Amino acid sequence: MKRASGFAGILTVLLFAGAALRAQVSTGASQFPTKKYWIFFKDKPQVVGFGSPMNQQSAEDYLLSNGILTERAIERREKVLPPSTIVSSLDFPVDQGYLDSLRSRGAEVVGTSRWFNGAVVTADSSVLIRTESLPFVVGIRRIVAYTDPVKTPVNNTEGGLAKVWAGGPSSGDSALYGPSLTQLELSGVPQVHALGINGQGVLIGMLDAGFRYETHDALKNVKIVGEHDFIQNDSITANQPNNNPPDAPNQDNHGTSTLSVLGGYSPGNIIGVSYGSSFLLAKTEYVPVSDFKWEEDNWVEGIEWMEARGVDVVSSSVAYNIFVDSSGAVDSSQSYFFWRGDFNGKKSIASRAATRAAELGVVVVQAMGNEGNGNGVEATMDVPADADSIISVGAVNSQGKLAGFSSTGPTNDGRIKPDLVADGVTDYVAVVPGPDTYAFESGTSFSTPITAGIASLILSVRPEYTPMQVINLLKSTAVRPVIPSDTNTNYYPNNFYGWGIVNAWDALQKLGFVSPGVFASWQNGSMTYVATRAFSTSGVDVSMSRAYYSFNGVNFAALPVFTTDTSNQYAFAAPAPKTLSSYMYFYFDLVDSSGAHLDVPYYGASKPFAIRTGTLASLDSSEAFRLYTSFPNPFSTLTQIGFVLKSPSWVNVDVYDILGRKLRHLFSGEVPKGYEELAWDGRMNDGELASSGVYLIRVEVNGTAKVLKVLFLK
């Protein structure tokens, strides 16, 4: 993986365009009416106080305490970076004094980038003349509108490729997956789901045009932990028709559909590839064609926001190619052209941001584009699919043949693209307005979330994997179709299919020994039973496997493991606890027939499972549900909210401030009977940390509500 050598390295490619623009502004101001620009700065004065080389601990403490980075982001970076470079000057905000200077000269600051140390402004030529000579300004680059065919679903014009769904659910997988079965079968997803592996524990970020998830049956239970609209600069990614600029009626169509492919869950209709994951949503693209379309600066801000909040995977089904001005004419000075060498991962600021995210441990999955097949020498791909160290995805049909609309490589610097392909022809997706509206749509927009979901499945069972380990695993296990009518399948890798069709089941089998990392528990008389699931290509040897439990989290006692009547499930029995005031901690050390060990959960004794003691006891007949005191309380990182249900129930959980204003929607959905636990990390719906203070957590079960009072301390 290539790494930029500090701030100078990441800006080098941008300064030539900025210097040329400054010269044009100085000599021809009239040709620059009010438009949008990047203005780049030479330094970040506040970083000096942390020493040179930077004092890592004090810098990290500053970034965490001010909510600029999260602990989750730090932990993910630790997989790929040495301790001395976990944080850097690139993580610090743009200097507020510099921004104030731009505003004082008439520029409207509409965004910033920490990684590129720049501001996005709207300004006219007179403002640029007043700003370009400022001593801290090192570059100015015009932002122009783009044509964006990726986020527009492609009509299926390829005869014989349309999928037919016969109707009602039948037996087996069809009853669960409905029409979405075909698109997932091609990539071996149902076999992985059958093991209980669904992406739990992975945080996925999605960059798109908007998301209407709360009113659709397939999406209303998706675990959304944060969302931000980078067009309106608020925390609502669904349509906002009354805003300025107003959203078009179809603004949130595309993101709704791509989210359903990745995280949807509606049995008999659609099952998303990684439906157990949590999601951050970024609305970055503006749909209405009556105005100029939005720009890649929102994409850059979006991926920076996601990385700082600790995403493991980013799925992007928007991309950019030929750029146009507001009159529709091609802006040749700023547009990307293959013949000019611009598709090298270094020209586009979005491509450079994608590479930066990969350097920080994020698996970035990007649509290739729907520009049609090239000849394998001259590319048709969009940016940022040309970025280094990411997964760029093309589309095939259900028979494995490359779609005629799917963009192809190579990059200008000779790298093979796409990396992988997946089903992107007449995929079954959720569409607005809901609650039960679906359609068949095509495009690399849909093969991309399939691939991102499979990357998330891998990270859910191998959380320590770096982006390159995930990429190499998926490439090495990709299915390489041989199609007599397509000579491009005579050899792999190639610039049409990449390394082949991504396959979750084949990748999982190459890992050899995996577990979904979850448990089930029940009580029978004086014994508590706990079970987990695991799969090994060599078979699990229960005689060598053990479970360990503790009531203090330190001193663990060993117990034998036995099989249950559920496939690939292993359990232990421990004496039932006598009190309700503590936790039981436990983990499994499973051994397969080859002698390989697998801890469940993955980090074993260092991060064991925990269950509040006594939660498996029966409820009183008068209780609709039992709500336990949150723990810990007060808290600074996470507080756990535990409750027991008498029967399967609809549960809704929200967080309010002391004035009764709702700050965070934590969960809503059907929950099985028994003990369940949720967590609140002190963040509001927009992903920002709440202020220190008292908050109310309201848990409603089938219309009956109970409230917890918690104290959050930053």
N, C-alpha and C positions, 0 to 999 in steps of 0.2 A: 504494500500500500504506500502510495506517495504521500509525503507530508510537506506542507508549506513551511518554510523556514522563517517563522515569525511573521509580524505584521507587514514587513517590507515585501516578503515573498508573496503574500496573498493579494497585495495591491498592485504588483508590478504590471499585470496585464491591463489594468484599468487606466493607468495614467496617460498612455499615449492618446487615447480617445479624449481624455480630459484636457490635455495640453492643446490638442488640435481645436477643441471646442472653444477654449479660452481665446485662442487666436482669432477664431471666427467672430466671437462676441465683440472683441475689441475693434474689429475692422468693419463689422456689418451688423450693428445692433438691430436695425429694422427688420431683419429676416428672422428674429426670434420673438414671436408673441408669447403670451403666457402658456407655458408648457411644463412638463414634469422633468426633473433632473435628479441625478445623484450628485451630491457634493461631498468629496472625500477630504478627511482631515489628516494632518501630519502626525498627530500623537494623541495620547490621552494623559493629560497632566496629572490626574488623580492617581495614576499607577505609580508615579515616582516614589510616593510615600511607602511603597511596599518593598523598596530596595531593588538592587540589581546585582546578581540575579534575584528574581522575585522571591520574597519570603513566602513560601508555599502555604504554610499554615495560616498566617495572618491574612493572606489573600483569599484563601478558601473560606475562612471564617467570615470575612467581609461579604463575599458573594453569597454565602448561605444565609447569613443573618439579615441581609437586605432583600432576600427573595429573588435574587438574580439567577441563582442556580439552586437545584434541589439535591438532597442527599441521594436520591435515586440516580440523578445525572452523574454525580461524582462516582457512585458505585459502578455504573456502566462504563465510564471512562477508564476506571482502574483496570478493566480487562485489556485495554489496548495501549495505555500510556504509562511510562515510568513515573514514579512518584514526583519527580522534579518538574513534570510538565502536565500534571492533572488539570491545573488551571493556568491561564496565561493572560497577557494583556488583552487578547482578543475577547475575553469574557467580560471585561469591564464595560460599562455603558459609555456611550458617546458623551463627551464633555458638555455639561449643561451650559457653560459659558459660551462655547462655540455656537450652540443652537440659538442662544439668546442673541448673539451677534447677527446671525442670519435673519432672525425675526426683526431685529431693529432696522435692518436694511430692506425690509419689505417682502422677504421670502416667507411663504407659508410652509412650515415643517409638517409633513404628513406621515413621516415614518423615519426610522433609524435602523442601522445595522451595527451591532457590536463587532461582528467578525470582520467587516470591511471598513469599520470606523468611518461611517458616512451617514448623511442625512438625505432623505427623499424630500424634495421641496417642489412646490409649484411657484414659478416665478416668470417674469417677463425679462426682456433683454436688458432693461435698465437696472433691474435688481441684480442680474448676473454680473454686470459690469462693476457694481458696487461690492460684490462678494468675491469675485475671482482674484482680486488683489490682496485679500486678507492674508496675513502671514501664516495662518494655520491651515489654509486651503491648499491642497496639493493636486486636486483633480476635479473636473466637472464632466459629467457624462449625461447626455440627453437620454431620457427614457421614452421610447416610442411604443405605440400600440402594436399588437400582434394579431396574426390570424391563428386561431386555435382549433383545428379540426379534431383534436383528440377528445375533447369533452362533449362533442356532438356524436351521438350514437350513429353508427354506419348502417345504412339500409342493406339488408341481405340480398345482394344481387347475384350471388354465386349459386347457380342452379343445383338443386339436390342437397344443399347443406342445411336447410331448415330442419329443426327438430320437431317432432310431433309428440304431444302428450295425450295419451288416450283418455285422460280424465281421472276419475276417482282413485284414491289410494288403494293399492293392492297389498300383497304380502311382502315381507322382507323390507329391503331398503326403500323401495318405492313408497311405502306408506309413510316413512319419515321424511325423505328428501323431496318427494314430489317431482316436479319437472326439473329441479336443480340437480337431480342425480347425475344426469349425463355429463354436465360440465365438471363435476367433481370426480366421477369415476375415471375420467381420462388421466387424472393426476393422482390416483390412489388415495384419495382423502377419506372415503367411507371406512376403509379398513383401519385407518388410524383413529377415527372417531370411535370405532367399535371397541377400542382399548381404553376408552374414557379420556383420551388426549384431545383437548379442545382449545388449547392456547391459554389456559388459565395461568395467571401470574405475569403475562406479557402485556406491555403497554404499547399500543399501536397509534401512530399519528396518521391522519388522512388530510391531504391537501386537495381541495376541490371547490366547486362553485356554490355549495350550500347543502344543508342536510335537514330534511323534514322527518325526524325520527320519532317524535313524541306521539304522532297520530297514526302511525302505521303499525299494524299487528306484528309485522316481522321485525320491527326495530324498537318498539317501545320499551323492551327489556334489555337493550344493549347497554353495557356499562360505560356511560359517558362520564369521564372524570373531569373534563374541561373542554371548553369550546371558545373560539374567538373569531369575530368577523373583522378581517383586516381591510375591508372596504368601508364599513360604517364605524369601525373602531369600537365595537361593543362585544358582548358575550352571547349574541344570538346569531346562530348560523342558519336558521330557517328564514323563509321569506319575510321581508319587512317592506311591504309596498308603500308605506307612508313616509319612508325615509327619503333623504336627499343625498345622493341620487336614489330614486326608487328602484326596488327590485322588480324584475320582470316576472310574470306569472310562472315561468319555467326556470327561474333562477336556481332553485334547489332541487331540480329534477335529477341532474347528473350525479351529484354527491349522494343523494338518497339511494340511487341504484347501485353505485359502487360500494357504499356501506353495507348494503344488503348482501352482496356477494361475499364480503369479508366477515361481517359480524351478525348477519340476520339470523333469526330463529323463529320459524313458523312451521311446525310439523305438517307435512302434507303439501306444503308450498315451496319453501326455500329454507335451506340450512347453510349458514355461512361457514367458510372454511375454518375460521378461528373464532367461533361464536362465544367461547369462554374468556376471551381477552377483554381488556379495558381499552378505552379509546379517548384520544384527544382529537378534536375536529377543528380544522382551520378553513375558513371561507376566504379564498384568495382571488377568485376569478369573477369578473363582472359580465353578465350575459347580454344585456340589451344591446342590439346592434344599432340602435338609433344614436348611441353615443359611441365614442371610441372604446374598444374593449380594454379590459384592465391589463396590468403589466406584471412582469416577472418580479418586480420589487416586492410585491405582496407575497410571492412564493418564498423569497429569501427571508422575509420577516417571519413567515409562518414556520419554516423549518428551524430557524433559530429559536423561536418560542417553544417548539416541541422538544428540541434537544435539551434545552435548559430545564425542562420539566421531567426529563428522564425517559423519553420514549425509547423503546428497543427497536422498533421497526417503523418506517415511514412508507406509506403507499401513496403515490402521486399519479393520478390519471389525468393530469393536465400537462400540456407541454407547449413549446413555442418554436416557430420557424420563421417564415418571412414576416417582417415587421412593416407596418404601414402607418402613414400619418392619418390625421382625422379626415382628410379628403379621400382616402383610399389609395393614395399613391405610395409605391414602395420607397421607403427611406433607405437608400443604398448605403449611406454612411454608417448606419447603425444596425442594419439587418444582418442576419446570419446566412451565409452562403457556403455550400460545400466547396464550390470551385475556388473560393477565396481562402480556404483552409480554416474556417471558423468552427468546424465541428471537431474540436480537439480536446474538449473538456476544460479549456482554459479561457476561451473568449466570453462565453455566457456567464454572467454573474450567478445565475441559478445553477449552472453546472459546477461552478467553483464552490457554491454553498453546499451542494449535494456531496461533493468530495470531502468538504470540511466535516460534515455530519458523519460521514463514514470514518474519517480519521478519529472521531470522538466516540466510536463504538456503535453507531446507529446502522442498522441494515436498511439501506435506502433502496426502494423498489420503484422503478419509474417506467411509465408507458413509452414505447418506442415511437408511437404516432401512427396515424392512419393515412399516410401519404402515398401508399402503394409500394409494390415491390420495385427495387432497383435492380441493377445488374451485378451486384456484388463487388463492384469497383467504385462506382459513384453512389453515395448513400442517399437515402430519402428520409432519414431519421430526423426527429425533432430534438431540441435541447429541453431539459438537461439529461437526456438519455446518453449523451456522449461523455458523461462524467466518469472519472476513474473510480474504481473500487465500489461500484454499486451494481445492482441487478437491473438490467434493461430488458423489457419483456415485449415479445411479439405475440401474435395471435395465430392459432391454428383452428381448424374445425374439429368436430367430434371424431373424425377419422384420422386426425393427425396431420392433415395437409395444410400448408401455409395459406392463410387468408390472403386474397388478392389485395386487400387494403393495407395489410400490415407493413409498416416501414422497415427498411433494412439498412445494414451497415455497409462498409466499416466506418470508423472514425477517421478523421484526417490524419491522425498520428498512427494509423495502422492497427488499432485494436478491433477485435471481432465484436460486433453487435448485431443482433441482440445477444444477451447471455443465455436466456431461456425463453421458451414459448409455453403457452397454456391455451386452453379453450377460450376463444373470444368471438365465436360466431354463433349468433342466436342463443346467447346465454339467458337463462331465466332470472329476472331481477324484480325487485320491488320498485314500483313507480308511484309518484304522487297522483292524486291527493291522499290515497289510503281510504279506510284502514286495511282494505284487502285487495288493492289494485296491483297487478303484476303484468309483465310483458316480456317478450323475447327481444333482446337487443344485442348489437355486435360492436366490436371495437377493441383495440388494445386497452381501452379503459377498463375492460372487464377481465381480460387475462391477467392484468396487473394485480388486482386485489386477490385473485386466486393464488398467485405466486407469493405475494406478501403474506397471505394467510399461512401458507406452507412454511415460510421462513419463521413465522411466529410459533407454529407447532413444534418446530425444531428447538427454538429457544425455550419453549415451555418444559422440555425434557433435558435440555443441555443449556442451562442459563449462563454458564461461563463462556459459551462460544462467542468468538469475535465475529465481526462481519465477514472477514475473509474465510473463516472456518465454515460459516453457514454457506457462503457462496460456493466454496470448493466442494462441500458435501453435496449441494444440490446439482452442481455441474457434473460431478462424478457419478451420480445416480440417475441422471436424466435419461429418459427413454428416447432412443434415436430411431425415429420411423424411417423405413425404407419404402419409398413410393415410386413404383416404376415410371410413372408419368412425370416425375419431378427429379431431374438430374441433380438438383441441389441436395438431395438426400443420399448421394453416393459417398459422401465423406462428411465427417464431423471433427471439430466444430466448423461452422461456416457462417457467412453473413446474412443468412436467411432464417435458419432455425437455431443459431447459436450452438449450444452444447446439447440441445434437444428439449423434449417436453418434460417439465418439472414433475417429479413424482414423489409424493409424501411417503408412501408406503415403502418404496425402495430405499429412500433416504433413512427411514426409521430402522429398516432391517440392517442397513450398513452400520448403524450405531450399535446394534446388537442387543443391548439391555436397557430398557427404558421403563418409566412409570409416569402416569399423569400427575403424580405428586399430590393426590387428594386422599381423603380417608372417609370411611363410614363407621358409625359407632352405634351400639345398642346395649341395653342392659338386660340381664336375665338373672333374677334372684340376686345373689351376692357377688356376681361377676360382671365386669364391664368388658365388652368385646369391641375390638377395633380392627378394621380391615382396610387394606389398600390393594391396588391392582398393579401388576407389572408384567412385562413381556420380555422374554429372552429368546433369541434364535436357538440357544443351546438348551432351553428349558430350565426352570427354577428348581433348585435342590432345597426342599423345605427342611431336610434333616440338617443341613449346614446353616440355614438361615436363622436369624434371631430378631427379636424385638426388644427394645429397651424403654423403660418407663421410669419416671421420677416425679415426686411431688414438690421438689424444690428447684428443678432445672439443672442440678449439679450432679447429684449422686443417682446414677441410673442403674437399675437392676435388669438382668436379662431374663427373657421368657422365650419358650419355644414358639415357632410359627407353624401354622397348619393351613391346609387349603379349605376353601368353602365350596358350596355347590354352584358358585358363580365362576365363570371362566376367567382364568388369570387373576384370581383374587386370593390374597393371603392374609391371615388374621392371627391375633393373639388374644388371650384372655387375662385380665388383671383383676385383683380384688377391687370391688366397688368402694369408692372413697366414703368416708363417714361424715364429712362436712361439706358445706356449700361455699366455703370461704376461700378456696384455693384452686389452683390449676393442676391438672395432670399433664406432664410433658412426655412425649414419646417419639420414637422413630424406629424404622425398620432397617436392618442390615440384611438385605437379601443376597443370596449367593446362587449363581447358576451352575450348570453342570460342567462348565469350562473352568470354574474357579473364580470367575469375575464377581466382584462385589458391587452392589448398588444400594446407596442409602436412599430412603424415602422418609421425609422430604430430602431433596437432593444434597443439602449441606449437613444432614444428620444432626449430631448432638449440638453443633454450633447454632443451628436454626431449627429446632425440633417443632413438631406439631404441638398444639396445646388445646385442651378443652377444659372449660370451667367445671369443676367437680360437682356432681349432683344434678347436672342439667339433663340427664337421661331419665330422671325420676318422672313418674306420671304427674300431670297437672291435677289440681283439685277440680271437681266437677263444675264448680262455679267460675273457674278461670277460663276466659277466652284465649288468653296467652299470658305468658310470664315474661316480664322485661327485667333484665338484670342491671345492676349498677354498672356504668361504663368503667372501663379499666384500661390504662391508668387514668386517674382524675385527681388533680390537674394533669395536663399532658402538653408536650411540646412537639411531638412528631405524629403519633397515631394514638387514637383512643378506640377501644373495641366496644361494640354494642352487641350484646348477646340477648337472644330471646328464644323461647320455646313455644311451638305451636301444637295445639291439640290435634289438629287435622290440617290437610293442605289448605292454604289460605292465600288471599291476595294481600300483599304487604306493600306499604308505601312508607318511605323514610325520608324526611327532610330536616335540614338544619336552619334554625332561625336565630336572629340576634335578639337581644333582650327587649327590643322595641317591636318584635313580631314581624320583622322583614325577613322573607325567605332568602337565604344566602346560597344554599346548596341543595340540589336534589340528589340524594344518595342512591335511592333504589326504588323501583316499583316493579312488581311482578308476582307471579304465582310461586309460592314456596312450599315444599313438602313439609309434612309434620316432623316434629322433633326439634333439635337445637340448631340454630343458625347464628352466624356472627357476621357483622359488618364492621367496617372501620371508617373513621373520618380522619383525614390528615390535616385538618385546619384550613383547607383551601375552599374558596368560593367557586361558583360555577364557571367563572372566567379563568380559573387556574391560579389566581393570585391568592397569597396567604391572607387570611382574615387578621384583623388587629387582635392583640391580646385582650382577653375579656371573657365574660360569661356568655354561653350560647345554649340554646335549647334544641334538643334532638327529639323530634316527634315521630313515634313509630305507630302507624295505623294498621290494624289487622281487621279486615272485613268490617270496616266502619267504626271499630273501637280503637281509640287512640290513648297512648300513654306517652309521657314526656320525661326525658332525662335532662338534668342541668349539668353542664360541663364547663370547666375552666380551661381556656387555651392560653398558654404562655409561650410566646415566641422565644 
